[in-house]
């Protein structure tokens, strides 16, 4: 695993499907949201890369045992023609720690633990006013818990 600091320099727009559930039940809701997103992909006319999806979580996600939101999305440019029943998000430019995780999807939590330690060791703190992203592409193999699975985790951070 490795982590790098990346500063985005422009507004990013996303269209997708919202999943809302108690944290303990979120997996089922997220799977349904991604299934709906993929089945309705043709309704989103301005997808930047149809092979890349995002799981986006609000700042209150980390450590929240209650009801949380999760957004299954495509990045779009420009943002136009929002399909019925979908949501749009705008993410402002900011500083992120990007963790490159490779391993079974069931062990993704280890990437978050690794990131927490890396931030602590390298003079960064979580910037818990911004959304977190998981980036999934053709290297992501979540369904079979494959060791070759790859995910990028974008964590908003600030320098200590």
DOKEDO-421765 format. One line per field, with one value per residue (C-alpha): residue in three letters; x negated, y negated, z negated. Coordinates in pm, whole numbers, always signed. Layout:
<seses>
residuo c(ALA ...)
px c(X ...)
py c(Y ...)
pz c(Z ...)
</seses>
This chain:
<seses>
residuo c(UNK UNK UNK UNK UNK UNK UNK UNK UNK UNK UNK UNK UNK UNK UNK UNK UNK UNK UNK UNK UNK UNK UNK UNK UNK UNK UNK UNK UNK UNK UNK UNK UNK UNK UNK UNK UNK UNK UNK UNK UNK UNK UNK UNK UNK UNK UNK UNK UNK UNK UNK UNK UNK UNK UNK UNK UNK UNK UNK UNK UNK UNK UNK UNK UNK UNK UNK UNK UNK UNK UNK UNK UNK UNK UNK UNK UNK UNK UNK UNK UNK UNK UNK UNK UNK UNK UNK UNK UNK UNK UNK UNK UNK UNK UNK UNK UNK UNK UNK UNK UNK UNK UNK UNK UNK UNK UNK UNK UNK UNK UNK UNK UNK UNK UNK UNK UNK UNK UNK UNK UNK UNK UNK UNK UNK UNK UNK UNK UNK UNK UNK UNK UNK UNK UNK UNK UNK UNK UNK UNK UNK UNK UNK UNK UNK UNK UNK UNK UNK UNK UNK UNK UNK UNK UNK UNK UNK UNK UNK UNK)
px c(+0 -112 +21 -40 +84 +283 +430 +727 +755 +1107 +1466 +1571 +1929 +2088 +2427 +2543 +2772 +2800 +2794 +2909 +2902 +2776 +2402 +2439 +2679 +2507 +2352 +2686 +2801 +2470 +2489 +2844 +2734 +2443 +2670 +2916 +2637 +2494 +2836 +2922 +2580 +2722 +2944 +2635 +2520 +2195 +1998 +1625 +1518 +1783 +1529 +1480 +1734 +1708 +1835 +1869 +1934 +2011 +1787 +2006 +1942 +1624 +1705 +2082 +2277 +2613 +2779 +2537 +2547 +2337 +2343 +2269 +2165 +2008 +1800 +1958 +1852 +2051 +2325 +2647 +2957 +2994 +3196 +3513 +3445 +3069 +2860 +2576 +2276 +2015 +1680 +1463 +1089 +895 +607 +641 +436 +480 +431 +370 +512 +463 +626 +961 +1257 +1346 +1015 +1050 +1079 +706 +641 +825 +619 +300 +405 +475 +128 -36 +137 +23 -336 -352 -203 +154 +498 +834 +1026 +1366 +1565 +1527 +1645 +1439 +1417 +1341 +1251 +1334 +1215 +1133 +883 +1153 +1274 +1501 +1755 +1523 +1296 +999 +642 +590 +866 +749 +919 +810 +927 +933 +930 +963 +670 +507 +148 +95)
py c(+0 -352 -700 -1024 -1378 -1523 -1871 -1902 -2237 -2245 -2176 -1816 -1713 -1373 -1217 -904 -709 -766 -475 -547 -289 -211 -162 +207 +258 +30 +303 +420 +62 -24 +284 +189 -169 -54 +192 -90 -328 -79 +17 -352 -466 -555 -820 -1017 -1195 -1362 -1085 -1161 -796 -520 -267 -458 -480 -643 -567 -902 -948 -1262 -1385 -1232 -879 -795 -638 -685 -378 -537 -605 -723 -818 -672 -794 -560 -794 -872 -1186 -1416 -1719 -1934 -1871 -1869 -1659 -1508 -1186 -1149 -1006 -1058 -1308 -1539 -1640 -1910 -1864 -2169 -2171 -2048 -1846 -1465 -1171 -909 -553 -288 +35 +378 +680 +842 +603 +752 +616 +258 +140 +211 -67 -312 -200 -231 -581 -691 -584 -741 -1074 -1066 -984 -1249 -1558 -1549 -1538 -1439 -1736 -1621 -1892 -1728 -1419 -1099 -907 -552 -524 -199 -113 +188 +307 +325 +682 +642 +919 +1218 +1086 +1124 +1044 +850 +603 +238 -69 -429 -592 -974 -1109 -1486 -1608 -1922 -1984 -1997)
pz c(+0 +63 -9 +176 +120 +411 +440 +673 +848 +985 +892 +963 +1041 +988 +1065 +893 +665 +290 +45 -309 -587 -933 -909 -997 -701 -453 -237 -97 -27 +144 +368 +471 +543 +762 +946 +1017 +1122 +1372 +1510 +1565 +1692 +2037 +1876 +1768 +2084 +1974 +1798 +1806 +1798 +1805 +1673 +1346 +1064 +724 +378 +204 -166 -364 -646 -920 -789 -981 -1316 -1279 -1392 -1303 -969 -701 -333 -55 +304 +597 +878 +1211 +1252 +1510 +1710 +1747 +1493 +1693 +1743 +1396 +1440 +1233 +887 +902 +706 +799 +591 +636 +464 +412 +480 +179 +42 +34 -84 +188 +67 +331 +191 +348 +185 +108 +90 -249 -384 -253 -614 -649 -396 -619 -919 -712 -600 -958 -1067 -759 -828 -1189 -1090 -817 -980 -845 -1002 -858 -717 -832 -657 -315 -133 -109 +219 +320 +689 +870 +1221 +1439 +1174 +907 +848 +547 +609 +566 +287 +523 +410 +737 +647 +656 +511 +465 +143 +147 -208 -266 -477 -613 -717 -1093)
</seses>
